[in-house]
Amino acid sequence: MEKNEIFDYMAANGHEKVLCFQNEDVGLRAVLAIHSTVLGPAAGGCRMWTYADDLAAMEDALRLSKGMTYKYAAAGINLGGGKIVVIGDPKRREGREMLFRALGRFIDSLGGEYLTGEDVGTTLQDMDYMRVETRNVITLPESAGGAGPIGPATAFGVLQAMRACVEEGFGSPSLRGKRVVVQGLGAVGEPMVQYLTGEGAVVLVSDLDQAKVEAMVGTYGATAIAPSDVTAADVDVYCPCALGATINDESLSVLKASVVCGSANNQLAEPRHGDELHRRGVLYAPDYIANAGGTVYDTDRLWGGVNKERGMAKVAKIYERMHEIFMISKADGIGTYLAADRLAEGRINAYRAIKRVHGFDQGQRVTI
Ligand code: NAD
């Protein structure tokens, strides 16, 4: 995006607004992009990063906010998409409390149009600071009335997507005896290994951190595999739970798995890699469908307070959603990554239509 292309970019992608916040006293510079409030208040995390320039920060906020709209829409959640980026060193310690309290005040001034949460470079402590100034913070520790860690819910959602993929490919959702390689053993990968072991899968594990690998081998009897061998592993399912862009020209030249399903964001290096998976008949669970469990679980408290059972029941619906995506993919002859976008856009457009006809506001209002 060039300097003079901001409005064209927003128009082409359907963004509603962009707001810039600054407070010199506490060193705050932040950009909030609100992509859509059709389904409900815009929600999405607060990222802190050292951007090359202000335009790069705005571009990141715009791109990420659109992703949130699609994620909530496809997940059946009545929230729109937004994202705040704070320009600065994520490791900054000095004056951190006042920086996030100032940001909390800005968010509060929006009257609930945007709800924030944790993202790259911010912590639950930062959320706690913002919460002093505004109620409009979703991700909070259990001690502060939030749902607590979301990694296990994300892993549970990935498991549901995987069951649907395996059913589509092999005729049964059972993972018993299926060979699955889990790449990345962090907040999502570790509970993923636990779930897969419980389902009777044969689990291979990989991480750059050898201690994490050894823990999984020792606790669950998983088999260790070198990071460089993951995408070429002789498995049924490749489960990326580390970095993005691992579906690329190089990995596709060696990939043996017939299912790709994991939590990593932006798994396709380019859209054409999604088309290539489709052409080869590899079943791909679109990342923002498979990894929605954490945010589905986290935001569930907006509709009646924390209720873990209800939250996890919502996450389990990822299984049906994945089947819906396969139906669209087959009917329209498109890759699943495009089918997911169609599902999300269909829901937003349908709601826009009933709003136009009946003048409804944002469905069931959230309470925070
Ligand atoms: P994490 O930082 O807790 O864990 C990532 C792990 O991947 C680390 O142990 C790291 O050492 C390992 N890793 C990095 N590069 C690797 C490589 N080349 N090979 C093998 N291992 C490697 O992160 P997380 O919270 O578990 O998230 C994992 C992915 O899922 C990320 O892409 C994240 O954006 C996405 N995601 C996470 C959540 C969540 O609930 N935490 C929700 C949605 C999406």
Residues whose N, C-alpha, C, O or C-beta is under 5 A from the ligand:
A	BS01	NAD	I150 G151 T154 Q183 G184 L185 G186 A187 V188 G189 S206 D207 L208 D209 P227 C241 A242 L243 S263 A264 N265 N291 G294
